[in-house]
Amino acid sequence: MKKILFFLVVLIAFSMTNIRAISATTDTIILKLYPNPTDGLINVMVSSETEKTFSIIVYNLIGKEIHRETNLDANEEKEINLCGFPNGVYNCMIICKKEVRRVKIIIN
């Protein structure tokens, strides 16, 4: 089981190495998160005409919450410091009132 999980993590990390930034758009929300992969500092911006705040939660691969920031101002770029965490793949959840986005982050 450990070998399969390790292979899956390596495969995900390998397949995402050429991604430099993630940008996703819907009718009301534009999400920008960069750089990815990162050395630990990421920039997050949620642009929206209707949303005023958002929250960000970062989880490790086993689902443990490692970082949380709430009531961040939408339409302003926010720097998130993840420098104290080991290299690897992390799941990032960006939460607005009407929408939740999930993004994988690679720290290297």
C-alpha positions in Angstrom: 0.0 0.0 0.0 2.8 2.4 0.8 4.5 1.7 -2.5 1.3 2.5 -4.4 0.7 5.7 -2.5 4.3 6.8 -3.0 4.0 6.0 -6.8 0.8 8.0 -6.9 2.4 11.0 -5.2 5.4 10.9 -7.5 3.1 10.6 -10.5 1.1 13.6 -9.5 4.2 15.6 -8.7 5.8 14.6 -12.0 2.7 15.4 -14.1 2.3 18.9 -12.5 6.0 20.0 -12.7 5.3 22.2 -15.8 2.5 24.1 -14.2 3.6 27.6 -13.3 0.2 29.2 -12.3 -3.3 28.2 -11.9 -6.2 30.4 -13.0 -9.8 29.4 -13.0 -12.8 31.4 -14.0 -16.6 31.0 -13.5 -19.4 33.4 -14.0 -18.7 35.4 -10.9 -15.3 34.3 -9.5 -11.8 34.5 -10.9 -9.1 32.6 -8.9 -5.4 33.1 -9.3 -2.8 31.1 -7.4 0.9 31.3 -8.2 3.7 30.2 -8.4 3.0 26.5 -8.6 5.3 24.7 -7.9 6.5 27.0 -5.1 9.3 27.4 -2.6 6.6 27.9 0.1 5.3 31.4 -0.7 2.1 31.5 -2.8 0.0 34.4 -4.0 -3.7 34.0 -4.0 -6.3 36.4 -5.4 -10.1 35.9 -5.7 -11.7 38.5 -8.0 -15.4 38.8 -7.9 -18.1 41.4 -8.3 -20.3 39.7 -5.7 -17.9 38.2 -3.2 -16.3 40.4 -0.6 -14.2 37.9 1.4 -12.8 34.4 1.0 -11.1 31.8 3.1 -8.2 29.4 2.3 -7.4 26.1 3.9 -4.4 23.9 3.1 -4.3 20.2 3.8 -1.5 17.7 3.5 -2.1 14.5 1.5 -3.5 12.6 4.4 -6.2 15.2 4.9 -4.7 17.0 8.0 -5.3 20.8 8.0 -2.0 22.5 8.1 -2.9 26.2 7.4 -6.1 28.3 7.5 -6.8 32.0 6.9 -10.3 33.4 7.0 -12.1 36.6 6.1 -9.5 37.6 3.5 -10.4 40.5 1.3 -11.5 39.5 -2.2 -10.1 41.5 -5.1 -6.8 41.9 -3.2 -3.8 39.7 -3.6 -2.8 37.8 -0.5 0.6 36.1 0.1 0.4 32.8 2.0 3.5 31.5 3.7 3.9 27.7 3.7 7.7 27.8 4.0 7.7 25.7 7.3 6.2 22.6 5.6 8.1 19.8 4.0 8.3 19.4 0.2 5.4 17.6 -1.3 1.9 17.9 -2.7 -0.8 19.8 -0.7 -4.5 20.3 -1.3 -5.7 23.9 -1.1 -9.4 24.8 -0.7 -10.5 28.3 -1.4 -14.0 29.0 0.0 -16.3 31.8 -1.0 -20.0 32.1 0.1 -21.3 30.5 -3.1 -18.4 28.4 -4.3 -15.5 26.2 -3.2 -12.4 25.6 -5.3 -9.8 22.9 -4.8 -6.3 23.3 -6.1 -3.2 21.1 -5.7 0.0 23.0 -4.6 3.5 21.6 -4.9 6.2 22.8 -2.5 9.7 22.0 -3.6 
